[in-house]
Amino acid sequence: MKRPRLSGRAFFVGRRDMTKWSKRTQAVHGGTRRSQYGELSEAIFMTQAFVYPDAEAAEARFLDAGDDEFIYARYGNPTNRMFEDRLAALEGTEDAFACTSGMAAVSGALMALTKAGDHVVSSRALFGSCLYVLEEVLARFGVEITLVDGTDNAAWATAIRPDTQLVFFETISNPTLEVVDMGHVVALAHDVGAMVVADNAMITPVYSYAARLGADVVVYSTTKHVDGQGRMLGGAICGSRELIRGPIESYMKHTGGAINPFAAWTHLKALETIDLRVRAQAATAAFLTEQLSGHPKLNNVRFPTHESHPQYDLATTQAPSGGTVLSFEVKGGKQAAFKFQNALEFVIISNNFADAKSIATHPATTTHQRLPQEQKDLLGISDGLIRFSCGLEAPEDILADIEQALAVI
Ligand SMILES: *Cc1c(COP(=O)(O)O)cnc(C)c1O
C-alpha cells in the first residue's frame, strides 16, 4: 500500500502582508495558516506539545524557535497564533498574545510591565476586577496607584509625575460610558516616558482607535465583541513585537495565562463576522439612543456618539461610533429599574454584554454591587441605571420590547 504523503509543504497566508487590504478583509483572512491538507476552515490544533523529527531539531527549537515553530501550548500554538495575528491586524499592532480571559490579559499586561516602587496612574471608572488588580494586587507588590477622574484632563496632568511608569484606562468606561481624551493622556504619559495600557473592551476592535492614538498596549476581553455569542472566555494583549514577544510573552507563558486552542479557534472564526455584527449592533445603539432620548420615564439616555453625550465632540473625533452599549436611568430608582427588567419579553437580564442577544444589566445590584455607595456616587452608578447591550435582533423589535417594559412601570 502506498503511504500517504504527509510531508507536503504547508502554506501560510498568515505571513503574507495583508496591510494593503481593509480591516474587514483582514478580519476574514488575516493570520490564516493552512496545513498540508489545504483545509478551507482553519484547523484547531488541539495539542499540548509538539514533536520533533530528531533530537537535534528539538535542541535547535529550544535554542531559537522560529515564528511558526511551537514547543508547548502554554507558550504558543498554531491556532492561537492565527487568532493573535488576525486580531493584531484588526487592531493595527505588530503582534498580540491571546489569553484565557480579559482579566488574564489585563493582569498579565500590568504585572509584566511594572515592578515594586513604580507609580501607576489610572482612571477610576474601571471594570471591578481591573480595580482589584490595581488596588489589591499591584499595591501588595509595592506599586503606588493614583486614581483619577478619567474625563478630567487637568486631573491627569496633575497625577502623571516624572517617575510615573504606566498609565491605564478604559477607552470608554463600563457602565457609565465616559470617554478618555487619548491624545491628551498619551502625550502626558509619553512626555515622562510612561507606558500607556488601554482596556478596549467597550469600543470593540472594529472602531478601535487605541493603537492609532498612541497606546503602547491594548488589552481586550475577547469574551465580549470578538466572541459576540456568549460562548468562550478569552482575552488578548496587543502591541509592538518587542513588547509582546518580550516581557508580555515571558510573563504569560511562565504564569500559564495562554488561551486554549478551542477558545482561540472560536474567536478566530468569530473575527470573520465581527465587522458586520458590530456595525449592526452599533447602528441599533444609535437608533435606540435617538428614540429613547426624552422618554418621560427615563433620565440621561447616554451613548458616546449621540449629540446629547457630554463628551460628544471628543467621542466623535476619536471614533465614528461609540460602540454597541448605551445606558439610561429609569426614573424611580431600583424598584422601577427592576420592574422594567422583569417586564422585558425577549431582552435578557444578565451581567454580560456584547452578545447577539440584547441584554439589560442593573449595575448597582450586580456588576458593581460591592462598590461602597460613595464610589457608586462618584462613578454615577445610580439605583435606576441600566446598561443596555444591543444585540442582533431587529432594532424596531428591541425598541418595542423596551417601550412595553417602560409602560409597565
Ligand atoms: C469584561 C471586561 C473585562 C474582563 O474580561 P473577562 O473576559 O470577563 O475576564 C475587563 N475589562 C472590561 C472593560 C470588561 O468589560
The ligand as a Tripos MOL2 file, in Angstrom:
@<TRIPOS>MOLECULE
LIG
   15    15     1     0     0
SMALL
NO_CHARGES

@<TRIPOS>ATOM
      1 C1        -15.4140   42.0460   30.7060 C.3       1 LIG1
      2 C2        -14.3340   43.0260   30.8990 C.ar      1 LIG1
      3 C3        -13.0880   42.6370   31.4120 C.ar      1 LIG1
      4 C4        -12.8100   41.2100   31.8630 C.3       1 LIG1
      5 O1        -12.9440   40.2980   30.8490 O.3       1 LIG1
      6 P1        -13.1750   38.7210   31.1410 P.3       1 LIG1
      7 O2        -13.0760   38.1270   29.7880 O.co2     1 LIG1
      8 O3        -14.5100   38.5890   31.7850 O.co2     1 LIG1
      9 O4        -12.0800   38.2970   32.0460 O.co2     1 LIG1
     10 C5        -12.1040   43.5950   31.5560 C.ar      1 LIG1
     11 N1        -12.3210   44.8710   31.2140 N.ar      1 LIG1
     12 C6        -13.5120   45.2860   30.7100 C.ar      1 LIG1
     13 C7        -13.6820   46.7000   30.3430 C.3       1 LIG1
     14 C8        -14.5490   44.3760   30.5320 C.ar      1 LIG1
     15 O5        -15.7130   44.7910   30.0560 O.3       1 LIG1
@<TRIPOS>BOND
     1     1     2 1
     2     2     3 ar
     3     2    14 ar
     4     3     4 1
     5     3    10 ar
     6     4     5 1
     7     5     6 1
     8     6     7 2
     9     6     8 1
    10     6     9 1
    11    10    11 ar
    12    11    12 ar
    13    12    13 1
    14    12    14 ar
    15    14    15 1
@<TRIPOS>SUBSTRUCTURE
     1 LIG1         1 GROUP 0 **** ****
